[in-house]
Amino acid sequence: MLVRLATRTGLLALLLSLSTGCTSLEKVDLGRVLTSGRDGWQHPEKVIEALELAPGDRVAEIGAGDGYWLPWLSDAVGPDGVVYAVEVDDELVAALNERVADEELGNVVVVRGQFADPELPDGEIDLAMTCLTYHHIDDRARYFERLRVDLSERGRVAHLDDRPGTGAPFRWFQSKDHWSEPEAIVGEMREAGYRRVASFDLLPAQSFQVFAPVQGDVAASDPVEGH
């Protein structure tokens, strides 16, 4: 996946420089793609702002990959917060530990998760997020039902995942079945006991949705709050 992201960024920069008039491209900062790569289409500042993280929050990224989000999350929660970087691959866990040490991310803890359990501390997670990971998880409803044990009283779950039907040039970089229908995510999260509380139209190729566990007599099918 890391090679695919690097290739995607390089070729995307070239294609964007030649393309105009596409709705997806209107959500891309071409100058930033050319100078900073992924930042130009992932819009990390906007995502972090939308997540409304606060100093002292305890955040988990499930499927942290190469650690792209770790500096952003680390800065958002500050020295009194904690960021758990969860991966199931031993090589990625080692690489994440190396990055955390090299960048002196003192509030980041790397966790060797399991395929059915992220191995997070019970009742402590204020936000769990996935980015380009959701479609890789088996039995997602059961997985995120299990995750509810790890969430704090105000805990939420955010998913950023490639969506089908994206315009060119982004669709050229999407592998078959490496995406999720946004409404399918809603349905699976509802099955796991969550309701969607926000949805953001910020990203050119990804859906961005936030969920909270259903509490008391609040119906899982309640209308979306947010943007």
C-alpha positions as CSV (number, residue, x, y, z in Angstrom):
1,M,0.0,0.0,0.0
2,L,2.9,2.4,0.7
3,V,4.4,1.9,-2.7
4,R,0.9,2.5,-4.2
5,L,0.6,5.7,-2.3
6,A,4.0,7.0,-3.4
7,T,3.3,6.1,-7.0
8,R,-0.1,7.6,-6.8
9,T,1.3,10.9,-5.5
10,G,4.0,11.2,-8.2
11,L,1.8,10.4,-11.1
12,L,-1.0,12.4,-9.7
13,A,1.2,15.5,-9.6
14,L,1.9,15.1,-13.3
15,L,-1.8,14.5,-14.2
16,L,-3.1,17.3,-12.1
17,S,-0.7,19.7,-13.9
18,L,-2.4,18.7,-17.2
19,S,-6.0,18.5,-16.0
20,T,-8.7,21.1,-15.3
21,G,-12.4,21.2,-14.8
22,C,-12.9,18.0,-12.7
23,T,-15.0,18.2,-9.5
24,S,-12.5,16.0,-7.7
25,L,-9.6,18.2,-8.8
26,E,-11.3,21.2,-7.3
27,K,-10.5,19.6,-3.9
28,V,-6.8,19.3,-4.7
29,D,-4.1,21.9,-3.9
30,L,-1.9,21.4,-6.9
31,G,0.9,23.5,-5.7
32,R,1.1,21.5,-2.5
33,V,0.9,18.2,-4.4
34,L,4.0,19.3,-6.3
35,T,5.9,20.4,-3.1
36,S,4.5,18.2,-0.3
37,G,2.9,15.2,-2.1
38,R,0.1,13.6,-0.2
39,D,-0.7,16.7,1.8
40,G,-2.1,18.3,-1.3
41,W,-5.0,15.9,-1.6
42,Q,-5.2,14.4,1.9
43,H,-5.7,17.9,3.5
44,P,-4.5,16.8,6.9
45,E,-5.1,20.2,8.6
46,K,-8.7,20.3,7.5
47,V,-9.2,16.7,8.6
48,I,-7.7,17.4,12.0
49,E,-9.8,20.5,12.4
50,A,-13.0,18.5,11.5
51,L,-12.1,15.9,14.1
52,E,-12.2,18.5,16.8
53,L,-9.4,17.0,18.8
54,A,-8.4,18.7,22.0
55,P,-5.2,18.7,24.2
56,G,-5.2,15.7,26.4
57,D,-7.3,13.5,24.1
58,R,-6.5,9.8,23.6
59,V,-6.5,8.9,20.0
60,A,-5.9,5.6,18.1
61,E,-5.2,5.2,14.5
62,I,-6.1,1.7,13.4
63,G,-3.9,0.7,10.5
64,A,-1.3,3.4,11.0
65,G,0.7,2.2,8.0
66,D,3.8,4.3,7.5
67,G,2.7,6.8,10.2
68,Y,1.6,9.6,7.9
69,W,-1.0,10.8,10.4
70,L,1.1,10.4,13.6
71,P,2.7,13.9,13.6
72,W,-0.6,15.6,13.0
73,L,-2.4,13.6,15.7
74,S,0.5,14.0,18.1
75,D,0.5,17.8,17.7
76,A,-3.3,17.9,18.0
77,V,-3.5,16.1,21.4
78,G,-0.4,17.7,22.8
79,P,2.0,16.4,25.4
80,D,-0.8,15.5,27.8
81,G,-2.6,13.3,25.2
82,V,-1.8,9.9,23.8
83,V,-1.8,8.6,20.2
84,Y,-1.9,4.8,19.8
85,A,-0.5,3.7,16.4
86,V,-2.0,0.3,15.7
87,E,-0.6,-2.2,13.1
88,V,-0.9,-6.0,12.7
89,D,2.3,-6.4,10.6
90,D,5.6,-6.9,12.5
91,E,7.6,-5.0,9.9
92,L,5.3,-2.0,10.0
93,V,5.3,-2.1,13.8
94,A,9.1,-1.9,13.7
95,A,9.1,0.9,11.1
96,L,6.5,2.9,13.2
97,N,8.7,2.5,16.3
98,E,11.7,3.8,14.4
99,R,9.7,6.8,13.0
100,V,8.4,7.6,16.5
101,A,11.9,7.6,17.9
102,D,13.4,9.5,15.0
103,E,10.7,12.3,15.1
104,E,10.7,12.3,18.9
105,L,6.9,11.8,19.1
106,G,6.9,11.3,22.8
107,N,3.1,10.9,23.1
108,V,2.8,8.2,20.5
109,V,2.6,4.5,21.5
110,V,2.9,1.8,18.8
111,V,0.6,-1.2,19.4
112,R,0.9,-4.6,17.8
113,G,-2.8,-5.3,17.2
114,Q,-4.6,-8.4,16.2
115,F,-6.8,-8.9,13.2
116,A,-9.9,-9.2,15.4
117,D,-8.8,-6.8,18.2
118,P,-6.7,-3.6,18.1
119,E,-5.5,-4.3,21.6
120,L,-6.3,-0.9,22.9
121,P,-6.9,0.0,26.6
122,D,-10.5,-0.4,27.6
123,G,-12.6,2.7,28.1
124,E,-9.9,5.2,27.2
125,I,-10.1,6.1,23.5
126,D,-11.7,9.4,22.7
127,L,-11.3,8.9,18.9
128,A,-10.4,5.9,16.9
129,M,-9.7,6.6,13.2
130,T,-8.9,4.6,10.1
131,C,-7.6,6.0,6.8
132,L,-7.5,3.7,3.8
133,T,-7.9,0.8,6.2
134,Y,-11.6,0.2,6.6
135,H,-11.9,-2.0,3.5
136,H,-9.1,-4.2,4.7
137,I,-10.8,-5.3,7.9
138,D,-12.6,-8.6,7.9
139,D,-16.1,-8.8,9.6
140,R,-16.2,-5.1,10.1
141,A,-19.4,-5.0,12.1
142,R,-18.0,-7.4,14.7
143,Y,-14.7,-5.7,14.8
144,F,-16.1,-2.2,15.6
145,E,-18.7,-3.7,18.0
146,R,-15.6,-5.1,19.8
147,L,-14.0,-1.7,19.6
148,R,-16.8,-0.1,21.6
149,V,-15.3,-1.6,24.8
150,D,-12.2,0.6,24.1
151,L,-14.0,3.9,23.7
152,S,-14.4,6.5,26.4
153,E,-17.8,7.9,27.3
154,R,-17.4,10.5,24.6
155,G,-15.6,8.2,22.2
156,R,-16.1,8.4,18.4
157,V,-14.9,6.5,15.4
158,A,-13.8,8.2,12.1
159,H,-13.4,6.5,8.8
160,L,-11.6,7.9,5.7
161,D,-11.7,5.5,2.9
162,D,-11.5,5.6,-0.9
163,R,-14.9,5.6,-2.5
164,P,-16.0,4.2,-5.9
165,G,-17.2,6.5,-8.6
166,T,-14.4,9.0,-8.0
167,G,-13.5,11.1,-11.1
168,A,-10.3,11.0,-13.1
169,P,-7.4,11.0,-12.4
170,F,-8.0,9.5,-8.9
171,R,-10.0,6.5,-10.1
172,W,-7.0,5.4,-12.2
173,F,-5.1,4.8,-9.0
174,Q,-7.8,2.8,-7.1
175,S,-7.3,-1.0,-7.1
176,K,-10.5,-3.0,-7.6
177,D,-12.4,-3.5,-4.4
178,H,-9.9,-1.3,-2.4
179,W,-12.7,1.1,-1.5
180,S,-15.9,1.3,0.4
181,E,-19.3,2.5,-0.5
182,P,-20.0,5.3,2.0
183,E,-23.5,4.0,2.8
184,A,-22.2,0.5,3.2
185,I,-19.9,1.9,6.0
186,V,-23.0,3.5,7.6
187,G,-24.9,0.2,7.5
188,E,-22.0,-1.8,8.9
189,M,-21.4,0.7,11.7
190,R,-25.1,0.7,12.5
191,E,-24.9,-3.1,12.8
192,A,-22.0,-2.6,15.2
193,G,-24.1,-0.2,17.3
194,Y,-23.1,3.2,16.1
195,R,-24.9,6.1,14.4
196,R,-23.3,8.6,12.0
197,V,-22.8,12.0,13.6
198,A,-20.9,13.8,10.9
199,S,-19.9,13.5,7.2
200,F,-17.5,15.8,5.5
201,D,-17.0,16.5,1.8
202,L,-13.4,17.6,2.0
203,L,-11.5,15.0,0.1
204,P,-11.2,14.3,-3.6
205,A,-11.2,10.5,-3.5
206,Q,-12.2,9.5,0.0
207,S,-15.4,9.6,2.1
208,F,-14.9,11.0,5.6
209,Q,-17.5,10.0,8.2
210,V,-17.6,10.1,12.0
211,F,-19.7,7.7,14.2
212,A,-20.6,7.5,17.8
213,P,-22.0,4.6,19.8
214,V,-25.7,4.5,20.2
215,Q,-26.6,5.5,23.7
216,G,-29.8,4.7,25.5
217,D,-33.0,5.0,23.4
218,V,-31.3,7.0,20.6
219,A,-32.0,5.1,17.3
220,A,-29.1,4.1,15.2
221,S,-30.9,5.4,12.1
222,D,-31.1,9.0,13.5
223,P,-30.3,11.7,10.9
224,V,-26.7,12.8,10.5
225,E,-25.4,15.7,12.4
226,G,-22.5,17.7,11.1
227,H,-21.4,18.8,7.6
